[in-house]
Amino acid sequence: MKVITLLLLSLFSIFISLNSGKILLMGNISLKPVIILLYFATLYWNPLYGLFAGFFLGFIYEIYLPVFTGTFPLIFSSIVFGLHLIEKKFFKFKYNSLVLLFLTVLFVGMVKVIIEVNKIVNIFWVAFTRLFPEAILNTAIGFVILYLIKRYSRE
């Protein structure tokens, strides 16, 4: 049942990320539902589900973006593997575990900027005008999701 739920959530998040990204774009800040899904699938379900979703979403993601073959499956699978290695250090039902989500969104944004631009052009400007606000937005959404998970898991 979790596999079907994960597949449906994956398709929904990739749809939001690729098709509705322009609608949800605020200035230069965009929502990253794929990263949020990978974070919660890895930490709150089985990490193998997160690895499967990371490779699948990376493959679908790179069909729509003109990048080298295997770039996004490698990035998303590496993120899931890193989250799996670090998950023992953080208690996942505490809000301080969202630091991992913040750092993950920051890392993916940095890699994506380097891939898209093919050179580092004033990376500090991009970091403060785009990457940090994106990470803060996605961490705030993760905060709401974690609050809902904690609230409904008690009942």
Order of alpha helices (4+ residues) and beta strands (2+ residues): alpha-alpha-alpha-alpha-alpha-alpha-alpha
